[in-house]
Every structure is written in structure tokens, then in C-alpha cells.
Amino acid sequence: MPTLGLETQIIDKTVFENTVAHFRDAGIRLPTFGELADPGLIPDAVQQRLAEVESDAADPLNLFRVHWNNASSGGSFQAVPDHIVLPASLTGVAAKIVVLPADHFPMIHAHKVLATYGCLAPRVITGQFDPTHHRAVWPSTGNYCRGGIAVSRIMDCRGVAVLPEGMSRERFDWLESWVSNPEDIIRTPGTESNVKEIYDKCAELDQDPDNIIFNQFSEFGNYLAHYLCTGTAIDRVLSHLKAEHPELRLRAYISATGSGGTLAAGDFLKERHGSWIVAVEALECPTLLYNGFGEHNIQGIGDKHLPLIHNVMNTDAAVAISDASTDELLVLFNSDEGKRYLAERQNVPDDTLAVLHRFGFSSICNILAGIKTAKYLELGPDDVVVTVATDGEEMYHSEHEKILSQRFEGAFDTIRAAETFGQHLAGVAVDHLLELSHVDRTRVFNLGYFTWVEQQGISIEDFVSRREPAFWHRLLDLVPAWDEMIAEFNHHVGLE
């Protein structure tokens, strides 16, 4: 797969040398994947300088904050990543639903910035991307293109965001504040479900050799960054929880399908804990579950196709969640009346109420899928279901107003709060959940043929090779090779 960023040698020496000179002038040092998985390995000198840099600044040092271990203050790292254990009064299940919120990631307050670094860094160190010449094109339904623009800017190169025109206003507000040229925000037709239209635009942009397309759905650097960094972060949280409660065991890892990158952490955890990997999608567009189609408002999870980097044959279940649930719970969690109802009538603790704003649409989707999985597996108090909260409510203020108007006739009172809780939390059932047999996995795997072989030109041999566990195990060899190349690159730059 020569076009998918899997190289471990310098492809173009001239580009490599141009990039080294450019990074030297700009004072840019690259972190290794190992340092992002274990920020304790980041040199003390870098950490000391980082303490003086605001976490949302367009500063190259913020590359060293592209991990899960940032403290809430933004000025330091913490050994155990931030995490939230949701109480049974909210979830309705005895199992512990553990959520890692991603809002402490720098610049975009979402973990997609990790994916973009995982895609761009290998192209830089192998001489395939020249920041003085090329444009980095970031196709996305939201946070990935924001992460791409952020990483492009702090690497002092030009980034281009490609996303559906119907995404939340806050995404576009952020992009407009970060790009230097308004033409670098390209709006494609549709909303969350219109990934094909994004691909079509990228195919057009790809005709210009100055454009390098970083397609998160097919870039294995995305997979590897989450396998190593997100997987390790979750494993540290589990070790922390088990230190106090040794009887705990991880039973399932939950992630919306999206690009397939975040799902990679499930492969890491399954190897170590034997836990399930549960892929989540919107009920209004149930591609994995029902070979379906449609539109929905769970922004950021992608659909109507199967990512090339999704290790389907290792996935244990597919679950669908309705955007009616995520829409209405966003209002419940972020309105005074909703929080008052949760506190007074459901006895949800204050410390939980204080963090509900950290859950955006896809985060709520993941939590509901975790509850559904816990009920399906009949899990108890010694069982752990873990997931991530990709972004928070700050990306959806404008959506909040739309939901109030469209779903609640402009008003949200105690009765509506009770109805919302009853229907979308207390009423979570085990419908629209499929435990995947070998036949089911094969069916889902085969869906990818139509996107990647027929539409995107991947060879049938490369496509089919992904069925075998050996393919994914071989991918892991890229990480130490890339880290050696990053160290060598930094040496040439003169910023070891």
C-alpha cells in the first residue's frame, strides 16, 4: 500500500532536506509515538519550556501535549489520564462505565489531533511531505480537520479542511479563526452522513500534485496512534482503578466507528484483557448493523462506508444509537432544569453533574452504547466498560438551540427532563445490538470492497490482506521504526 503512509525509509531526499531546514528555522521538534504514549519520557527541558506555553496556542511545543495525560490546568502532565466513573444513578447499570474525556487535548479540545499527528509525522520523516511546498488536505466530518489545521499551522505548513457544510457552526467558527486563507475551508454538500461527497472533493483536489490528502479513513498512522497512545492511556486508568479494587475486570471497550482510528485502542486492550470491542453507529444510518443508509446528527462518527483501517475481523459487536437520544440528552445534561431533575429526582451526585458538559454528541452515543452492552452481557459491579468522550458540549451550543426548537417546542421543563431521562437513559434496552459471528464479521468486512476497491482504487490483494490478524500485527512494527526515524530527524534539525 505505497500511498497509505506505511513507509519506513526516506522516499525523497530533497523533500527530506527541505523539511529539515524548514523545521530548523521554525524551531520544530517532533515527539515520538513512544513519548505520546508515555509523556514521562518527554525530556525535562521540553516539559519545562512547555509549562510557559498556553495549551491552545499555535506553538510547536504543543505537539508534546498531543496525548491523554494533560492535567486540567494545562500546565503539566499527570501519570494517570483524566477519567470519569459514571454512577449507577445515571447509567442504571451496576457495571462501572468509565469515560476518558478528550477535552484536555491541546488546541481543539478533542483527541482527533492525535490522529492527525499520527498521519502527518510519518510523511514528514520519510520525505513525502514538504511543508514549504505541499498543502495538507484533511477530509473530515468535524474534529479531524480541526486537528489537521492545528497541526499544520504549528508545523508551519498550509492545511486545508474539507467537511460537510451542515456541521455545527462552532466547528466553522474555530476553523475560521485558525486558517490564514478562507479558501482553505472547503464545504461539501450534506451533513454527517455525506462522507462520499468528501471523498469526491478529495479526488478532485488530488489532481493537483501540490495537495497531499490525509484520509483518516485509510491512513494507518491514525490506527497506530490510537492503538498505542489511546490504548496505553486506558490501560493506565484500568491499573489505577484496580489498585484500589483488584477484583475489577475490563469487559468491553466502546467506540463509535468514525474513521476506525479510535477503535484501534480496542485491539490493544483485547490483547491484554480479553475484552470485547464494540463498534457504535447511528440507528438512522446503521451501516454495520443492517447494511443501511440515511442521515443523522451524531456529528463526528462517519457512516455509509467502512473505514479501511477498521480491524473488522477483531470486532465483537455492532450497536446502534439513535440521534434522538444524543440530541435530547445533550439538552438534559446542559440545561439548569435537566441538571436539577437529575440531582433532585435521580440522586445523581454533584461531581457527576459538574462534568456532563464534557460530553458532546458522539460522547453521549458512546456512553449509551456502553450501557446497552453492560445490559446485554448482564455485567455486575466488578465489571468495567470503558469508552472515550471525543469532544464536549462547547462544539454544540448552536445545536442545543436547534434541538430545543425542533424536539422540545422551545421549552425544557421538569416534565420534559423526566421524559428524556426515562426514554433515553432508564429506558436503554438491548435492541439494535448484534454480537458478531464469523459470518457477520465477514459480511461487514466485505462491505468495504465497494468503497476501497471499486471507488478508491485499492488493490484487491491489499484489501483482502486485512482479513488476517498477521496484517495488523505487522503494522505494529512501524512504530519503533518511525520513532527511530523521528529521533534521527530531530538530530538533523538540531533539536534533540
C-alpha positions in Angstrom: 0.0 0.0 0.0 2.5 2.6 -1.1 0.0 5.5 -0.9 -1.1 4.9 2.7 1.8 6.1 4.7 3.4 2.8 5.5 7.0 3.6 4.5 9.9 3.3 6.9 12.6 4.8 4.7 13.2 8.2 3.1 11.3 8.4 -0.2 12.5 11.7 -1.4 15.8 13.0 -0.1 15.3 16.5 -1.4 12.0 16.9 0.3 13.5 15.5 3.5 16.3 18.0 3.4 13.9 20.9 2.7 11.8 19.9 5.6 14.8 19.6 8.0 15.9 23.1 7.1 12.3 24.4 7.4 11.8 22.8 10.8 15.3 24.1 12.0 14.3 27.7 11.1 10.9 27.3 12.8 12.3 25.6 15.9 10.1 22.5 15.5 10.9 19.2 17.3 8.8 16.2 16.8 7.7 13.9 19.6 8.0 10.2 19.2 4.9 7.9 19.3 6.5 6.4 22.4 6.7 9.8 24.1 3.0 10.5 23.3 2.1 7.1 24.8 4.2 7.8 27.9 4.7 11.5 28.4 7.1 10.8 31.2 9.6 10.1 28.5 9.4 13.6 27.2 12.7 15.4 28.1 12.6 17.6 31.2 13.9 20.5 29.2 10.9 20.3 26.9 8.5 19.9 29.8 9.9 23.0 31.5 9.5 25.1 28.3 6.1 23.7 27.8 4.9 25.0 31.2 5.3 28.5 29.7 3.1 27.8 26.7 -0.7 28.1 26.7 -2.2 24.8 25.7 -4.3 26.3 22.9 -1.6 28.4 21.4 -0.3 27.8 17.8 3.1 26.9 19.2 5.2 23.9 18.0 5.8 22.9 21.6 2.1 21.9 21.8 2.9 18.8 19.8 4.1 17.5 23.1 0.6 17.9 24.5 -0.9 15.6 21.9 -1.7 12.9 24.4 -4.2 11.9 27.2 -2.0 12.8 30.1 -2.5 16.6 30.2 -3.6 18.0 33.6 -6.8 20.1 33.7 -4.7 23.2 34.4 -3.0 22.7 31.0 0.4 23.4 32.5 1.6 19.9 33.4 1.2 16.2 32.8 -0.3 13.6 35.1 0.6 10.0 35.4 -3.0 8.7 35.3 -5.1 10.2 32.4 -8.2 12.1 33.4 -11.3 9.8 33.6 -14.8 9.8 34.9 -16.6 6.8 36.5 -20.3 7.3 35.9 -22.6 6.4 38.8 -25.4 3.8 38.6 -27.9 6.6 39.4 -27.2 8.0 35.9 -26.4 4.8 33.9 -28.9 2.4 35.5 -26.4 -0.5 35.5 -24.2 -2.0 38.2 -21.1 -2.2 35.9 -18.7 0.7 36.0 -18.9 2.9 32.9 -15.6 4.7 32.7 -15.1 7.6 30.3 -11.9 9.2 29.2 -12.7 12.8 28.2 -10.6 14.3 25.4 -11.1 17.9 26.1 -7.7 18.3 27.6 -6.0 17.7 24.3 -4.5 21.0 23.0 -5.9 23.5 20.5 -9.1 21.6 19.5 -10.1 20.0 22.9 -10.6 16.7 21.1 -8.4 13.6 20.6 -8.5 13.8 16.8 -5.4 16.0 17.0 -3.6 12.8 17.9 -4.8 11.1 14.8 -3.7 14.0 12.6 -0.2 13.9 14.1 -0.1 10.1 13.6 -0.9 10.7 9.9 1.4 13.7 9.2 4.5 12.8 11.1 5.4 9.6 9.2 5.0 11.6 5.9 7.4 14.3 7.2 10.2 12.0 8.4 10.1 9.9 5.2 10.4 12.9 2.9 6.9 12.6 1.4 5.6 15.9 2.7 7.3 19.2 2.1 5.9 21.9 4.4 7.4 24.6 2.2 5.6 23.4 -0.9 2.7 20.9 -0.2 -0.7 21.6 1.2 -2.0 19.1 3.7 -5.7 18.3 3.0 -7.8 17.0 5.9 -11.1 15.3 4.9 -13.4 15.0 7.9 -16.9 15.4 9.4 -15.5 17.7 12.1 -12.8 17.3 14.6 -10.2 15.6 12.5 -10.0 18.5 10.0 -9.7 20.9 13.0 -6.8 18.8 14.4 -5.2 18.7 10.9 -5.4 22.5 10.6 -3.9 22.9 14.1 -1.0 20.5 13.5 -0.4 22.0 10.0 -0.2 25.5 11.4 2.2 24.6 14.2 4.3 22.7 11.7 4.3 25.9 9.7 2.7 24.5 6.6 -0.6 25.1 4.8 -3.6 22.9 5.8 -6.9 22.6 4.0 -10.1 21.5 5.8 -12.7 19.6 3.9 -16.0 19.0 5.7 -19.8 18.9 5.1 -21.5 22.3 5.1 -24.1 21.1 7.6 -21.8 20.5 10.5 -22.1 22.6 13.7 -21.4 26.3 13.5 -18.8 26.1 16.2 -16.6 23.9 14.0 -16.6 26.5 11.3 -16.0 29.3 13.8 -12.9 27.5 15.1 -11.6 26.8 11.6 -12.1 30.4 10.5 -10.0 31.6 13.5 -7.1 29.2 12.6 -6.7 29.3 8.8 -4.8 32.1 7.2 -6.8 31.8 3.9 -10.6 31.4 3.9 -10.2 29.3 0.8 -8.7 26.6 3.0 -12.1 25.7 4.4 -13.9 23.7 1.8 -17.6 22.9 2.5 -19.0 19.8 0.8 -22.7 19.0 0.4 -24.7 17.4 3.2 -24.0 16.7 6.8 -22.6 13.9 8.9 -23.6 11.1 6.6 -22.2 12.5 3.4 -18.7 11.0 3.5 -18.8 10.1 -0.2 -19.1 13.7 -1.1 -15.9 14.4 0.9 -14.1 11.7 -1.0 -15.2 13.1 -4.3 -13.9 16.5 -3.4 -10.6 15.0 -2.3 -10.3 13.1 -5.6 -10.7 16.5 -7.4 -8.0 18.1 -5.1 -5.7 15.1 -5.6 -5.3 16.1 -9.2 -3.0 18.8 -8.1 0.3 17.3 -7.0 0.8 20.1 -4.5 -2.0 18.6 -2.5 -1.4 15.7 -0.1 -4.6 14.0 1.0 -4.5 12.7 4.6 -7.6 10.5 4.5 -8.2 9.5 8.1 -10.3 6.5 7.0 -7.3 4.9 5.2 -4.2 6.3 7.0 -2.8 3.6 9.2 -0.9 6.2 11.2 -4.3 7.0 12.6 -4.8 3.4 13.6 -1.3 3.1 15.2 -1.5 6.4 17.1 -4.7 5.3 18.8 -3.6 1.6 19.3 -0.5 2.7 21.2 -1.4 6.1 22.8 -5.2 5.7 23.5 -4.8 2.0 24.3 -2.0 2.7 26.8 -3.9 5.6 28.3 -6.9 3.4 29.0 -4.7 0.6 30.3 -3.2 3.1 32.8 -6.6 4.1 34.0 -7.6 0.5 34.5 -4.4 -0.2 36.5 -5.2 2.8 38.7 -8.8 1.6 39.3 -7.6 -1.9 40.0 -5.0 -0.7 42.5 -8.0 0.2 44.8 -10.3 -2.6 43.6 -8.3 -5.6 42.4 -11.5 -7.5 41.6 -12.3 -5.2 38.6 -12.0 -6.6 35.1 -12.4 -4.9 31.8 -15.2 -6.5 29.8 -15.7 -4.1 26.9 -14.3 -1.2 25.0 -16.8 1.0 23.2 -16.1 3.4 20.3 -18.2 5.0 17.6 -17.0 3.8 14.2 -15.8 7.2 12.9 -12.6 6.8 10.9 -11.8 3.5 12.7 -8.8 5.0 14.4 -10.2 5.2 18.0 -11.5 1.6 17.6 -7.8 0.6 17.4 -7.4 1.0 21.1 -9.8 -1.9 21.4 -7.2 -4.2 19.7 -4.6 -3.1 22.3 -7.0 -3.7 25.2 -8.3 -7.0 23.8 -4.8 -8.4 23.6 -4.2 -7.5 27.3 -7.6 -8.1 28.9 -9.6 -10.3 26.5 -12.2 -7.5 26.4 -14.9 -7.0 23.8 -14.6 -4.4 21.0 -17.9 -2.8 20.4 -18.4 -0.6 17.3 -21.1 2.0 17.5 -23.1 3.8 14.8 -26.2 5.8 14.4 -29.5 4.0 14.2 -30.6 6.4 11.5 -27.7 5.1 9.3 -26.9 1.6 10.5 -24.2 0.5 8.0 -22.5 -2.2 10.0 -25.7 -3.4 11.7 -28.2 -3.5 8.9 -26.2 -2.6 5.7 -28.4 0.5 6.0 -28.2 4.2 5.0 -29.7 7.5 5.9 -28.8 10.7 7.8 -28.3 11.6 11.4 -27.0 14.3 13.8 -24.4 12.4 15.8 -21.7 14.6 14.5 -18.2 13.1 14.1 -18.8 9.4 13.8 -19.0 8.9 10.0 -21.0 6.3 8.2 -22.3 4.8 4.9 -19.0 3.2 4.4 -16.4 1.0 6.2 -13.0 2.6 7.1 -10.0 0.8 5.6 -8.3 0.9 9.0 -11.1 -0.7 10.9 -10.0 -4.2 12.0 -13.4 -5.7 11.4 -12.5 -9.3 11.9 -11.5 -8.5 15.5 -14.7 -6.6 16.4 -17.1 -8.4 18.7 -20.4 -6.4 18.4 -22.1 -3.7 16.5 -24.5 -1.3 18.3 -26.8 1.4 17.0 -27.8 4.5 19.0 -30.5 7.0 17.8 -29.7 10.7 17.3 -32.9 11.4 19.1 -31.2 10.1 22.3 -28.0 12.0 21.8 -29.8 15.2 20.8 -32.2 15.2 23.8 -29.6 14.1 26.4 -27.3 16.9 25.3 -30.1 19.3 26.4 -30.8 17.3 29.6 -27.1 17.4 30.6 -26.6 21.0 29.8 -29.7 22.8 31.0 -30.4 24.0 34.5 -33.8 22.2 34.6 -32.2 19.0 33.4 -29.4 19.0 36.0 -31.9 20.0 38.7 -34.0 17.0 37.8 -31.0 14.6 37.8 -29.9 15.9 41.2 -33.3 16.0 42.9 -35.2 13.1 41.4 -32.4 10.7 40.4 -29.8 11.5 43.1 -27.0 12.0 40.5 -24.0 13.3 42.5 -22.8 16.9 42.2 -19.4 15.9 40.9 -21.1 14.0 38.0 -23.4 16.9 37.2 -20.3 19.1 37.0 -18.7 17.1 34.2 -21.7 16.4 32.0 -20.8 19.4 29.8 -17.7 17.4 28.7 -19.9 15.0 26.7 -20.8 16.0 23.1 -23.0 14.1 20.7 -20.6 11.2 20.0 -19.5 11.0 23.6 -23.1 10.5 24.7 -23.5 8.0 21.9 -20.5 6.0 23.3 -21.9 6.1 26.8 -25.3 4.8 25.8 -23.7 2.0 23.8 -21.7 1.2 27.0 -24.9 0.9 29.0 -26.5 -1.2 26.3 -23.5 -3.5 26.2 -23.5 -3.8 30.0 -27.2 -4.8 30.0 -26.7 -7.3 27.1 -23.7 -9.0 28.9 -25.5 -8.8 32.3 -22.4 -7.2 33.8 -22.1 -6.6 37.6 -20.2 -4.2 39.9 -16.9 -5.9 39.3 -17.1 -5.3 35.5 -15.8 -2.3 33.7 -16.9 -0.9 30.4 -14.6 1.9 29.1 -15.1 4.5 26.3 -13.9 7.9 25.3 -15.6 11.3 25.1 -14.2 12.7 21.8 -15.4 16.3 22.5 -17.6 18.3 24.7 -20.8 20.4 24.6 -18.7 23.5 23.6 -18.8 22.4 20.0 -22.6 22.2 20.0 -24.0 25.4 21.6 -25.8 26.2 18.3 -27.1 22.6 18.1 -28.6 23.0 21.6 -30.8 25.8 20.4 -31.9 23.8 17.3 -32.8 20.8 19.4 -34.8 22.9 21.9 -36.8 24.2 18.9 -37.2 21.0 16.9 -37.7 18.4 19.7 -39.0 20.4 22.7 -41.0 23.2 21.1 -38.7 25.7 22.5 -39.1 24.9 26.2 -37.4 22.3 28.5 -39.1 21.9 31.9 -39.2 19.2 34.6 -41.7 17.0 32.8 -39.6 17.1 29.6 -36.5 16.3 31.7 -38.2 13.3 33.3 -39.4 12.1 29.9 -35.9 12.4 28.4 -34.3 10.6 31.3 -36.9 7.8 31.2 -36.8 7.3 27.5 -33.1 7.7 26.8 -31.3 6.5 30.0 -33.6 4.5 32.2 -35.2 3.0 29.0 -32.0 1.8 27.4 -32.6 -1.7 26.1 -30.6 -4.3 24.3 -32.2 -3.8 20.9 -30.1 -2.9 17.9 -27.1 -4.8 19.2 -25.6 -7.6 17.3 -23.0 -10.0 18.7 -20.8 -10.6 15.6 -20.3 -14.2 14.5 -17.6 -15.1 11.9 -20.3 -14.8 9.2 -21.3 -11.4 10.5 -17.7 -10.1 10.5 -17.2 -11.5 7.0 -20.4 -9.7 5.8 -19.2 -6.4 7.4 -15.7 -6.8 6.1 -17.0 -7.3 2.5 -18.9 -4.1 2.6 -15.6 -2.2 2.5 -14.9 -3.6 -1.0 -17.3 -1.2 -2.7 -15.6 1.9 -1.2 -12.0 0.9 -1.3 -11.6 -1.3 -4.3 -14.3 -0.1 -6.7 -14.2 3.6 -5.7 -10.8 4.4 -4.2 -8.6 2.0 -6.3 -7.1 -0.1 -3.5 -5.8 -3.4 -5.0 -7.9 -6.5 -4.1 -4.8 -8.1 -2.7 -4.2 -5.3 -0.3 -7.8 -5.1 0.6 -8.2 -8.8 1.4 -4.9 -9.0 3.3 -6.6 -7.0 6.1 -8.7 -10.1 7.0 -5.8 -11.7 8.7 -4.5 -10.9 12.2 -1.0 -11.1 10.8 -1.6 -7.9 8.8 -2.4 -5.9 11.9 0.4 -7.4 13.9 2.9 -6.4 11.2 1.6 -2.9 11.4 2.9 -2.6 14.9 6.5 -2.9 13.7 6.1 0.5 12.1 6.0 2.3 15.4 9.6 1.6 16.6 10.8 2.2 13.1 9.1 5.6 12.9 10.3 6.5 16.4 13.9 5.8 15.3 13.4 8.0 12.2 11.8 10.8 14.3 14.9 10.7 16.6 17.2 10.9 13.6 15.1 13.6 12.0 15.3 15.7 15.2 19.0 15.1 15.2 19.3 16.6 11.7 17.1 19.5 12.7 19.4 20.1 15.7 16.6 19.9 18.3 17.2 16.5 20.0 
